[in-house]
Amino acid sequence: MSELYATCTPNSLPVEGRTPDGYQVNVLDERMEIADTFELPALEVFDAERAEVPLATAGYVPQGPWSAAGSGHMCQVARVDEL
């Protein structure tokens, strides 16, 4: 099974605790190269459940909780077809 990570980072710097330009979710492969990208333009504050919707639609499932990482969040994911 491939080692994959999802990152959810703001598209701009927060203003008064909100990110006006939304978030982006990237799936990184074992070489830490972007394998998939999903835009969440309406997301103003990190929300794990909303970040997981495009992941699930594309066939990814989280393998643990999201944790803070730099200006965003990350978690390990797996392809559903590899479980």
Secondary structure, DSSP 8 states (H G I E B T S, - for coil): ---EEEEEEESS--BTTB-TT-EEEEEE-TTS-EEEEEEETT--S--HHHHHHHHHHTTEEESS--EEETTEEEEEEEEGGG-
